[in-house]
Amino acid sequence: MWIWIIICPALVFIFLKYVFFSSGPNPFQTDSREPLKKKVFDKKEKNKVLKQGFVASKVPDNLDAIVIGSGIGGLGVAVLLAKTGKKVLVLEQHGRAGGCCHTFSEEGFEFDVGIHYVGDLLDHKPFRCMLDQMTNGQLEWEPLDNPFDHVVLGPRDNRRVYPIYSGRTRYAEELNKCFPGEEEAIDKYISLVKKAHRGIWLLAVLKMWPVFLAKFLVYTGLATRLSFFFKIASRSLTDVVSELTENKDLRAVFSYMFGTYGNIPKDASFATHSLLVSHYLNGAWYPKGGASEIAYHMIPVIEKAGGAVLVRAPVHRILFNENKEATGVSVMKGQEEIHIHASIIISDAGIFNTYQKLLPKELQTIPEIQKQLSMMKHGKGGFSAFVGLNGTKEELGLKADNYWIFTENNFDEITDKYMNGKREESAENVPLLFLASPSAKDPTWEQRKPGKSTLSLVSIANYSWFEEWKDAKVTNRGPEYKQLKQTFLDCIQDVVLDIFPKITRDKIEYIDAGTPITNTYYIGAPKGEMYGADHGIARFSPELSAMVRPQTPLRNLYLTGQDVFLCGFAGALAGAVTCGSVILNRNLHLDAITLAKNTRFLKDKLKGE
């Protein structure tokens, strides 16, 4: 008893110190939003920002930090450091900046790679505030239609379509209309989702606290007692929803977003799923002007502080001194190896690339690094299809919404059969597809590409199905590879024509696909992953959450992005904020919340006057 009387005040003091720590500079100190500038649609002008090729002469002097990779995790932490006056160099191996936020053009069409929709962007929310500050208020967002998602279940002759609406009350109200008599199950589901989401704060704490304190919370069991997120993280999505209802379609509707992180419901943590559902409860948005606008408006912030974002800059290895401290990186320029030095090295290349490819062999064997690697697995490979159409959204029946299409409601069974099947057979029977029209979501599209439209489709696929062609020339991997892709595309095209009856084959001007090995080539995903390391149940144990953190076992080397926190745009940005918090020695999550409250208070005050 007396021991706990002594320990409890000490724990409270430590908690307050490390949750509310704020000794370093604050990038969210003031509201940095500026009046909106005129949008730039000229491709050449935008490429001056997004496609600045690497040459040694463009590397700024006296760098404070080097970031490997220009995904949102890399750009995000670079902006945070830049806003505190640090000179940061971001190096991207691809030919354009942005990672999964980049766009590409083919035959007059522009396609997004990874940004399909983003949630939690009401103007008073901390997440929106964060993005506004990181782009100086220049990044605009367009809300999607409501319903923003449609869950499509079953074959053509027995198809059920369930609309998913945003809105704290409307979400449940509309589900109740679709499933009369299931009101209790729906209310319970939403209650569990919200409760798990409220516990996410401890995930950030475990990654920002000193290791010994994080381990104390983990091994005493306090982590699971303090946060419902960790209490329910060990339970699968299938188990939880199966307890709520016997209705298989409702179970499917509760679970459909598993495609957003790549794990089928029986292997997915309910806690992880809850974060995705909560993220969209207040609505869904799309960046005006397309996904490339994100990087386009972040890069100038980095440059203003004296930094740079350079592409075609493949980092060959991270440099260390005799004390095992990271001191710089080596970039390959043709056959020449160029060394660049800084006191802080941050990797947005993912945990596997960082530890297994960029470290010297002798450092890869460090027990702490091997421990982290043993706790993580590669995520599922991604398969994407890109369709260019002749016609406006009105002519083709396209809206600013999304379709999640499944051959049946037994997600675990149909996905297991697909992923474990022979590749040719699986290619003919893709059981799950995400389908959306980026052009219909973007209000600037008609101005930029009049009379044209696009579709993006996403599914999962085994890396092993395509691995034999990974070393072939990217533009010509051979007829067998092309035929396998075409088999997938034929199946996918049939789904498109079925869902959108106004689209006919003669309207399709362009169609192609990206496979897991395409992801490896363009975004450096080791096994073609879309969402980084696996997001299964084990990923969100308190122990792994405390072990895999921005600080690495090597001094001056940090990790950022989705492998640090969560997958997707918001998750990778949270990884950047967590990494920035550690480097700047202050809780930037709380700083963003504080600024959001202050700007909302000022806005409300001005309205009152």
N, C-alpha and C positions, 0 to 999 in steps of 0.2 A: 504493500500500500504506500509506504513512505517513498519507495523508489519511484513510483508513478507520480507522486506529488511533486517530486523534484524534476522528473523527466518531462512531464506535460508542459509546464511553462517554457522549458527549453525548446520543446518541439514547436510551440506556438511562435516563439521568437524567431526560430530558424525559418519557419513557414513564411512569416511576414517578411523576413529579410530577403528570401530568395524568390518569393512570388512577386513582391513589389519592389525588387531591386531596381535602382535607377542611377547608377553612378556614372554611366557613360553618356555620350551625346545622343540626342533624341531626333531622329529623322522626321518624326511627326510633331515637332514642337509647335509649328505654325501651319496654318492653312496655305498651301502653295498653289492652289488652283488659280489659273489665269483665264481671262476671257477667251472663248473659243476662237481659234483661228480658222481660216477657210480650209476646207478639206482638200487634200491633194490626191488627185486620181491619176495623174500622169505617172505611168509605170517607171519611166527613166528617172524622174525626180525621187520617187520612193526608193528606188534601188540605190540611189546615192547614200541613203541611210542604211538600208537593209543588206546591201551586198558590197560592203567595203572590204576588198580583198586584202589578205595579209601580205605585207612586206615589212622587213625589219625597220625601215625608216618611219613607218607609221606607229611604231610602238612608243608610247609616251615615256619620258624619263621619270625616274624616281617614283615608281609605282608603289602604292600601298598594298594592293591585292591583285591577284590574278584569278579569274573564274574560268573553269573549263566547262564549256557548254553554254549555249544561249537559249535554252528552254526557259519557261517562266521561273523555274527555280533558280537558274543562273542569273537571268536578267533582274529578277526580283531582288536578290541579295545585293547585286551590283548597284542597283538604284538606291537601296537603303544606305549602303556605305557611301555612295556618292553624295547623298543628301546630308551627310555629316562631314563633307569636305574631303573624303578619301578619293584618291586617284586609282581607278579600277580598270583593268584590261580584261575584256571578255573575249575568249577564243572559241570559235565555232568551226568544226571540221566540215560542215556542209557549206554549200555555196550561197546560203542566205541565212540571216539570223531569225531566231524565233522558235527553234525546236518544233514541237507539235503545234505551235501557234503560227507556223509559216503557211503560205499559200503557194501554189504553183499554177502555171498556165499551160494549156494544151489546146491547139486548134481554135484559138479565140475564146476559150472558156477558162475561168478561174476557179480553182478548187481549194477548199480548206482541207487540212490534214487531220487535225485533232480537236478543234473547237466547234462543237455542235450546239451547245447551249450551256449557259452558266446561271446559277441560282443565287439567291441571297443578295440581290443588288438594289433593293429599295434604298432611296437616297440617304436615309438616316442610319443605315446599317454600317457597322465597323468594316465589313468586307468591302463595301462600296467606297467608304471613306479611304480605305487603304489604297485601292486601285486609283481613285481620283488623285491622291497625293503622289502616287508613283508615276503618274502620267501628266502631272500638273493640270489636271482637269480637262485634258484634250481627248480622252478616250470616251466616246459616247456609246450608249447601250440602247438597243431597241427591244421592247418586251415582245415575247412570242404571243401567239393567240392563246385563248383559254377556251377549251382544253389545250394544253401544251403537249401532252402525250396521248397516244392511243395504243392500248394493248390489244393486239389481234391474236386470237387463239383459234387453232383448228384448221382443217382443210377447207377448201373452197365451198364444198357442199354442206359444211357444218361450222361456218365461221361465226365467231362471237367477237364483237368489238366493244371494248370498254374505254370510254373517255376518262382521262385523268385531269382534274381541274386543280389549279392553284388557289390558295386562299385558306387561311387558318380554319375557317368553318366550312367553306364550300367544298374543300377536298373531301371531307367526310359526308357532307350532304349529298353530293353527287354519287359517291360510292353506295350510299344507302339506297338511292333510287335504282341502282343497278342490281343490288343484292338485298331486296326486302327480307326482313327477318334476321339479318346478320348485323344489325346495328351494334349489339354488344361486342361482337368480335372486332368490328371496325374501330369502335371507340377504344377498346383495349389495345389494339395494334398501334393506333396513333399515340396513345398514352406511353407505351413502351418506347416508341421511336423518340418521342420528345424527352423522355427521362434519360435514355442513353445519350442523346445529343447534349444534354445539359452537363453530362459528366466528362465531356471531351477535354475540359480544362486540365485535367490531371495528366493527360497524354503529353501536353506541352510542358507541364511541370517536370515530369520524369526526364524529359530530354534537355531541360535547361538547368535543373539542379545539379550540383556536384554529384559525381557518381556514387560516393559513399552514402549520400542522403537518399538518392533515388533507390539504391539497393536496400536501404533501411525500410523504405515504404513497401518495396516489393516483398522482401523476405519476412517481414513481420505480418504480412497480409493486410496492412493498412490501405494499400492501393485499391484492393477490391472492396474494402469497407467504405472508403471515402468516395468512390466513384462508381455509379451504376454502369457506366460504360465498360469498365473492366469486370464488373460482376457478371455482366451478360455476354461479354466478348467471347467467352469459351463455349457459348451455345450457338449451334448452327441456325441459319435462317430457316431451313426446312423444319427443324425441331420446334422452333418457336411458333411459326405460323400454323403448323399441324395441330398444335394444342389450342389454337384460337378458333378454328372452324373445320368442319368436315367438307365444306364446299371447295372443290378442287379448282374451279375457276377463280374463286376469291383468293385462295392460296397463291395462285399464279399472279394475280394482280398485286398482291402484297409483295411478291418476290421479283417482279419483272426487271427491276433495275440492276439485277445481278450482272447484266452485260456491261454495266458501267465500270466494273472493276475486274471482270473476267472469271470469277469463281462461281461455279454452279451452287445453287442454294444449300446443298448438303455439306459443301466444303467452305461456305462463306460464314463469317461471323455476323451474327445479328447486329452487333454494335456497329460494325462497319456499314452495313446496309442502312442502319438508322440515320447515319450522317448524310448519306445521299438523299434519302427521302426528305429529311429536314431541310436540306439545302434548297429544295425546290418547292417547299410548302408555300412560300410567299410569291412564287412566280419563277419564270425563266426568261433569260435575255440573250441577245446575240449582238456582237460588236458591229456598230454601223461602219460600213466600208470593208467588212471582212476581218478575218482573224489577224491578218498582217498588221492591222492598225495597232495591235497591242505592243509589238516590238517597236513599231515605227515611232510611237510616242514615248517609249521608255528609253530608247537609245540616246536621244538628246539630253536627258537628265544626266546620264553617265558622262557624256561628252562635256557638258557644262562644267563639271568638276575636274576636267582635264584628262578623263579616261577615254577609252575607245572600245568599240565592238568590231572585231575583225573576223571575217569568214575565210573559208578555205585555209584554215589554220589548224591542222590535225596535231593535237598534243601527243607526242611520242612517248614521253615519260615525265614523271615528276622528279625534280632534283632534290637531293638531300645532302646535308653536310655530315661530318663524322659523328655528330651528336644525334643523328637521326631526326634532324629538324628539317622540315620542308623549306626550301630556299628559292624555288622557281620551277619552271617547266622547260621542256625541250620541244620545240615545234619543228616539224619537217617541212622544208620548203624545197620541193624537188628532192635532190639527193643531199641537200645541205641541212645540217642540224643546227638550229638557232636557239641559244639559251636566253631565257628572259627571267629576271629575278624580281622577287617581291617578298615581303615579310609574312604575307598571308596568302595561302593557296586554298581555293575553294573548288570542289568538284561537283558539277551537276551532271556528271557522266554516268551516274548510277553506282551503286555499291560494288557490283561485280566488275565493271570496267575499271573502277578506281583501284580496287584492291588486287585484282588479278591481272590487269594489263598495264596499268600506269606506275605501279610500284616496282622498285628493284626486287629481284628474286629473293634476296636475303631478308627483305622487310615483309614480304608476303607471308612468311612463315611465323611471324610474331603470334604468340598464342591468342592474344586479345583479338587480333584480326581474323584468325582462323575460327575463333569462337563466334564472332559476328556472322561470318560467311556460313557457318554450319547451321545457324538459326534461320537463314533466309533461303528462299527458293526462287527460281526464275518464274516469272508470270507467264500467262498464256500468250501464244502468238496471236497477232491480229491480222485479219484479212479485210481490206477496204476496196470498194468499187466506186468509180467516179463516172458519172453519166452526164454528157452534155446534150441538151435538148433544143430543138428549134421551136420556139413559141414562148409566149409570156406566161406568167404564173396563172393568170385568169384563163388563158386558152387551154392550159394543161391541167387545170384543177389542182394547183399546188397552193399550199398555205404555209404560214409560219408556225409549223408544228412538227411533231415527230411521230413515227410509227415504230412500235416494238412488235415484231411479227414472229410468232412461234407456230410450229406445225401442230403442237398440242399443249395441254396444260401441265403435263408431267415433266417439268424442266430437267430434273435430275436424270431421268431415264433417257430422254431424247438426246440430251447433250453428251451423256456417257457413251451412248451408242455411236454418235457422230465422231467424237474424239478418239474412240478406240477402234473405229472401223478402218477399212482399207481406203486409201486416199481417193481413188477414183470413185468408189461408191459414195463416200462422204461428200465429195465435190458435187455429186448429182442430187444430194438430199441435204442441203444446208437447213438445219432445223430452227435457227434463230438469226434474225436480222434486225439491225437498227437502220431505219430509212428516214431521210429528211432532205429538204431542199434548202441549202444555204442561200440560194438566190432569192427565194421567197421570203426569207427572214430579214434580208438586208434592204432597207428602204433606199439605199443608194444604187442598188444593182441596175435598175432599169436605165438610170442615167449613164452607168458605166458600160453596160452590155445590153443595149436595147434589143428586144425580140428574142433573147436567149434565156435559157434556164439551166439549172444544174440539180443533180441529185447526188447525195453521198450515202453509201451503204457500208455498214461495218458488221463484221462477225468475228468469231475466233477461229483459229486454225492451228494445227500442229506444225511447229517449226520443222520437225523431222520429215514431213511430207515434201518439203522443198529444199531440204538441207543439201542434197547432192548437187544443186546448182549454185550454191552460195559463192563459189569462187569464179564463176563464169562472168563474162562481161555484162554489166548491168543492162545495157541496151540490147543485148542479144544473148540470152541464156539458152537458146536452143529450141527446137520444135517441140520436144516433149514437155518442157516447162510451159511453153506457150499454150499447148493443148490442155494441160492441166488447169491453167488459169482460165482458159475459155470454157472448160466444163463448169467451173464455179460460176463464171459470168452468165452462162446460159441459164443456169438454175436461178440466179439472182434476177436476171432480166425478166423471166417469167413472173416472178413475184411483183416486180415493178408494174408490169402491164396489167396484172390482176388487181393490184391495189388502186392504181390510177387509170381508170378506163379511158380517160381522154388522151392518154399517152399511147401512141401507136408506134410500131417498129420504124416507120418512115420518119418519125419525129426524133429518133435517136441519131445524133450526128457524131457522137464520140462516146466510147465506153472502154475503160481499161481498169486494171486492178493492181493493187499493191499487196504483196504477200509478206509473210514474216521475214523473208530474206530482203525484201525491199525496205522494211523497217530497219533491219540491221545496217543496210548501206546508207540510208539517208539520216536516220536519227540515232545510229550507234547502239541499237537495242541488241544485246548479245544473242538472244534467242527469239528475236522478232517480237518482243513484248510491246504492247501498247501502253501498259500501265506500270512499267517497272517491275520491281520484285513482287512476288506472289502476295496477294492480299487475302489469303486463307485464314482460318481460325488461329493458327499458330502465330501469325504475324502480329496479332494484337494481344498477346499475353503481356502482363506487366513486366516480366523479365526482359523480353525482347524489346519492348518499348523503351525500357531504361538503358539497354545496352547499345542499340543502334540510334545514334544521336549525332548532332552536328560535329562535336569533337571526335576526332579519331584517336587511336592510340599513338599517333605520330604528331609531334608538336608542330604547330602552325598549319596543319592540314585539316580542312573541314569538309563536311558533306552538306549538300543542300538538295532541295527538290523532293520528288514524291517518294523516294526510298527512305527519306528521313521522317516523313510524316504520313501522308496519304496520297493516293493516286488522283489523277485528274488535275484540272486547272487550279481549283481552290486548294486541293491538297498539296500540290507542288508549291503554290504560293505560301501556304502555311509553313512548309519546310523552309522556304527562304526567310520568312519572318523569324522562325525559331533559330535558324543559323545566324541571322543578323543580331538577334537578341544575345546570343552567346558571345559573338565577336565584340559587340559594342557594350556588353555588360549592363544590359537593362532589358526589361520585359517589354518588347515592342508590341506584343499582342495587347497589353493593357494600354500602352501609349495610343494605339489606334482606336481603342474603345473610348479613351478619354477625349481624343480629338473629335471623334464622331459625336459624342455627347455635347461637346462645346459648340461645334458648328450647328448642330440641331437646335441647341438652346438659343444661339444667336439668330438663327433663321426664324424661330418661333417668336422671338422678341421683336424682330423687325416687322413681322406680320402683324403683331399686336399694335405696333405703333402706326 
